[in-house]
Amino acid sequence: MCSGGRGRLKLLDAGCGTGGTLDWIAKRHGDFELHGVDLSTLAVEHTKKRGFTNVKVSTVETLPYPDDFFDGLVSLDVLYHEGLDEEKALAEFHRVLKPGGFLILNLPAFDALRGRHDIAVGGARRYTANQVRVLTHRQGFRTAKIHYWNAWLFFPILLWRRFTLSITREGDPDAKSDLKPLPLSLSRVLRRIGLVDAKMSATLGIPFGTSVFSVALKGSPR
């Protein structure tokens, strides 16, 4: 699935986890040459079992690839983790991308949404769209698109996260994530709502949401 081929678009998932995003891309863009890195050996092994061979154990701050290697790079909900140097990671993303290559980021939005979930998963920070724009520009990217999304759940999640943070200590080893497996039928419904929300958020420029989505290009900021 991920074997090489000249002329194929090379794409890296930086922080690929168990390969869900790579699988989604492969089903829609079978001609892409897909690569992935993750800090977890178990996650990388699971991703390889999906059929992806170009996957390595690595931090996103020291990517094991030469300069100007990839046409595109995706990194979803990775830069916000504690212990990770976001500036160094973005510098690496810039280094391994070809001139004009694209960077897709998705990051948790707004410090006000910090709650028990962030403590449980080691989330150290949340972002505004302007912060993401400044961070990427600082490393030599220019913004092509940036917007919040998942606006429809913003206020319910804000209330829930405020409550869970009030009853959870920072660094609590017993803190639990808010995310839980859902019945397949409900997951499909929520996914459809999420897709509609993402399109509306991008089109209308809704100034809030639980996540911030960014597409940036390797080149000088304008």
Backbone torsions as a table, in degrees:
resi	resn	phi	psi	omega
1	MET	NA	-35.1	-175.1
2	CYS	-114.9	17.2	179.9
3	SER	-66.5	156.6	-174.3
4	GLY	-70.1	170.9	178.4
5	GLY	180.0	125.7	-176.3
6	ARG	-63.9	140.6	179.0
7	GLY	84.1	-6.5	178.8
8	ARG	-82.3	144.4	178.2
9	LEU	-69.5	125.2	179.0
10	LYS	-94.1	126.9	-178.5
11	LEU	-131.6	136.1	178.6
12	LEU	-111.9	132.5	168.5
13	ASP	-99.1	106.0	-177.1
14	ALA	-90.1	102.4	-172.3
15	GLY	96.4	52.3	-169.5
16	CYS	-75.4	-11.8	-179.3
17	GLY	59.0	-133.5	-177.3
18	THR	-91.5	11.4	171.3
19	GLY	94.7	11.6	-178.4
20	GLY	-61.4	-44.4	179.9
21	THR	-68.3	-41.7	177.4
22	LEU	-60.0	-40.9	179.2
23	ASP	-63.8	-43.0	179.0
24	TRP	-60.9	-44.4	-179.9
25	ILE	-66.6	-43.0	-177.6
26	ALA	-60.2	-36.5	-178.7
27	LYS	-70.6	-23.2	-177.6
28	ARG	-106.0	-21.2	-178.5
29	HIS	-136.7	71.5	-175.8
30	GLY	-65.8	-13.4	-179.7
31	ASP	-90.0	-3.6	178.6
32	PHE	-75.3	146.6	168.8
33	GLU	-94.6	108.9	-170.6
34	LEU	-100.3	135.5	177.7
35	HIS	-127.9	158.8	177.5
36	GLY	-151.2	151.2	171.4
37	VAL	-134.0	148.2	173.8
38	ASP	-154.6	150.0	179.9
39	LEU	-71.1	-24.8	-175.6
40	SER	-88.6	122.1	176.8
41	THR	-62.7	-41.2	179.7
42	LEU	-62.8	-41.0	179.0
43	ALA	-64.1	-42.2	179.1
44	VAL	-64.2	-41.5	177.9
45	GLU	-61.5	-41.3	179.1
46	HIS	-64.7	-41.2	179.6
47	THR	-63.3	-39.6	178.3
48	LYS	-64.7	-33.3	178.0
49	LYS	-66.3	-21.7	175.6
50	ARG	-74.8	-11.8	179.8
51	GLY	110.6	5.9	179.8
52	PHE	-93.6	117.3	-175.6
53	THR	-94.7	-25.9	-177.5
54	ASN	-89.7	59.2	-177.9
55	VAL	-127.6	134.3	-174.6
56	LYS	-130.8	152.9	171.9
57	VAL	-83.3	119.2	-177.0
58	SER	-166.9	154.4	168.3
59	THR	-79.8	158.7	177.6
60	VAL	-80.7	-6.0	179.1
61	GLU	-89.5	-13.7	178.8
62	THR	-138.8	75.4	-175.6
63	LEU	-74.2	132.5	-175.3
64	PRO	-84.5	54.8	-178.5
65	TYR	-139.2	154.4	178.4
66	PRO	-74.0	169.8	177.1
67	ASP	-62.3	149.6	172.1
68	ASP	54.2	45.4	-173.5
69	PHE	-98.0	-35.5	-172.9
70	PHE	-107.2	148.1	172.8
71	ASP	-83.4	-28.3	-178.9
72	GLY	-151.0	155.9	179.9
73	LEU	-142.1	133.3	178.1
74	VAL	-117.8	134.7	175.5
75	SER	-143.8	109.9	-172.4
76	LEU	-110.1	117.6	175.7
77	ASP	55.2	43.9	-177.8
78	VAL	-112.0	-47.0	-170.4
79	LEU	-63.7	-16.2	-175.2
80	TYR	-84.8	-3.8	-175.1
81	HIS	-72.9	145.1	178.8
82	GLU	-65.5	148.0	-179.4
83	GLY	82.9	-1.5	-178.3
84	LEU	-106.4	132.7	178.0
85	ASP	-88.6	100.3	-174.2
86	GLU	-62.4	-37.1	179.8
87	GLU	-65.9	-43.2	179.8
88	LYS	-65.9	-40.2	179.0
89	ALA	-63.1	-45.3	-179.9
90	LEU	-65.3	-34.7	175.8
91	ALA	-63.9	-38.4	176.8
92	GLU	-67.4	-41.2	177.3
93	PHE	-57.9	-43.8	179.7
94	HIS	-64.1	-42.0	-177.3
95	ARG	-61.5	-45.0	-172.9
96	VAL	-83.6	-10.3	177.6
97	LEU	-84.1	144.1	173.6
98	LYS	-70.5	156.3	174.0
99	PRO	-54.6	129.6	-176.8
100	GLY	84.8	-2.8	178.7
101	GLY	-65.5	155.8	-175.4
102	PHE	-106.4	146.2	176.5
103	LEU	-120.5	122.7	176.3
104	ILE	-109.2	121.8	178.5
105	LEU	-120.0	141.3	166.1
106	ASN	-129.0	129.8	-174.2
107	LEU	-139.8	147.6	175.6
108	PRO	-60.4	139.7	-174.7
109	ALA	-106.9	148.0	167.8
110	PHE	64.7	120.7	176.5
111	ASP	-59.2	-26.7	-180.0
112	ALA	-63.2	-20.3	-179.5
113	LEU	-91.6	4.4	177.2
114	ARG	-65.9	134.9	-179.5
115	GLY	-154.2	-161.9	-179.2
116	ARG	-57.3	-36.1	-179.5
117	HIS	-57.6	-44.5	-179.5
118	ASP	-61.9	-40.6	178.7
119	ILE	-64.4	-40.5	-177.2
120	ALA	-66.4	-37.9	-174.9
121	VAL	-99.5	3.6	178.5
122	GLY	76.7	32.6	177.6
123	GLY	-80.2	118.9	-173.7
124	ALA	-94.7	-21.4	-173.8
125	ARG	-157.3	160.2	173.5
126	ARG	-129.5	165.0	-167.0
127	TYR	-128.2	150.5	163.6
128	THR	-98.2	163.2	178.3
129	ALA	-60.1	-38.9	-179.3
130	ASN	-65.7	-38.4	177.8
131	GLN	-62.7	-42.0	178.1
132	VAL	-64.0	-42.3	179.0
133	ARG	-60.4	-45.7	-178.9
134	VAL	-65.0	-44.7	-179.2
135	LEU	-60.6	-45.1	-178.0
136	THR	-71.5	-39.0	177.8
137	HIS	-62.6	-37.5	-178.8
138	ARG	-61.1	-28.6	-179.4
139	GLN	-97.2	9.3	173.8
140	GLY	97.8	12.0	176.0
141	PHE	-93.6	158.4	169.7
142	ARG	-121.7	140.1	-174.4
143	THR	-76.8	127.7	174.5
144	ALA	-99.9	-34.2	-178.8
145	LYS	-158.2	140.4	174.3
146	ILE	-156.3	133.6	178.9
147	HIS	-164.0	158.8	172.3
148	TYR	-82.3	159.8	172.9
149	TRP	-153.3	178.2	-170.6
150	ASN	62.3	41.5	-179.1
151	ALA	-69.3	-30.1	-175.1
152	TRP	-65.9	-22.5	179.1
153	LEU	-102.8	3.1	-172.4
154	PHE	-58.8	-52.1	-173.9
155	PHE	-72.6	-40.2	173.7
156	PRO	-60.5	-41.4	-179.6
157	ILE	-69.8	-36.9	177.0
158	LEU	-57.5	-47.3	-179.9
159	LEU	-64.3	-43.2	-178.7
160	TRP	-66.4	-43.4	-178.4
161	ARG	-67.3	-37.9	176.5
162	ARG	-60.2	-41.3	179.7
163	PHE	-67.0	-49.0	-176.3
164	THR	-65.7	-32.7	178.7
165	LEU	-68.9	-31.3	-179.3
166	SER	-70.4	-20.2	-178.0
167	ILE	-113.4	12.0	-177.6
168	THR	-128.5	133.2	177.8
169	ARG	-83.8	144.8	173.6
170	GLU	-60.6	133.8	180.0
171	GLY	80.6	7.1	-179.6
172	ASP	-63.3	116.4	-178.2
173	PRO	-68.8	-15.1	-179.3
174	ASP	-98.1	4.9	178.7
175	ALA	-62.1	140.3	-177.1
176	LYS	-114.5	143.7	176.5
177	SER	-68.1	151.6	175.3
178	ASP	-76.4	-17.8	-174.1
179	LEU	-82.0	129.9	179.9
180	LYS	-139.1	151.8	176.8
181	PRO	-59.8	139.6	179.6
182	LEU	-118.5	156.6	174.5
183	PRO	-55.7	144.3	-175.4
184	LEU	-56.5	-41.1	-178.9
185	SER	-62.6	-41.7	179.3
186	LEU	-68.8	-39.2	178.0
187	SER	-59.4	-40.4	179.8
188	ARG	-65.6	-40.9	178.7
189	VAL	-64.2	-46.4	-179.6
190	LEU	-64.0	-36.0	178.6
191	ARG	-64.3	-42.6	178.5
192	ARG	-62.8	-42.9	178.0
193	ILE	-62.2	-41.9	179.8
194	GLY	-61.9	-38.8	178.5
195	LEU	-65.2	-42.4	177.6
196	VAL	-63.5	-43.6	179.7
197	ASP	-60.2	-44.8	-178.2
198	ALA	-61.3	-42.1	179.5
199	LYS	-66.2	-43.1	179.6
200	MET	-66.8	-40.5	-179.7
201	SER	-62.3	-41.9	-179.9
202	ALA	-68.4	-41.9	-176.1
203	THR	-71.0	-43.7	-175.1
204	LEU	-89.8	-12.3	-178.4
205	GLY	65.7	40.1	-179.9
206	ILE	-58.1	127.3	-170.5
207	PRO	-83.7	21.4	176.5
208	PHE	-154.4	164.3	-179.7
209	GLY	166.6	169.7	-178.8
210	THR	-83.7	-14.6	-179.4
211	SER	-136.2	156.8	173.1
212	VAL	-119.1	130.3	-176.3
213	PHE	-111.9	133.5	-176.4
214	SER	-137.6	138.4	168.3
215	VAL	-119.7	122.8	-179.8
216	ALA	-128.5	154.0	-178.5
217	LEU	-115.6	145.3	177.9
218	LYS	-73.1	112.2	-177.3
219	GLY	166.5	170.1	-177.6
220	SER	-68.2	135.9	176.5
221	PRO	-58.4	145.7	177.0
222	ARG	-106.1	NA	NA
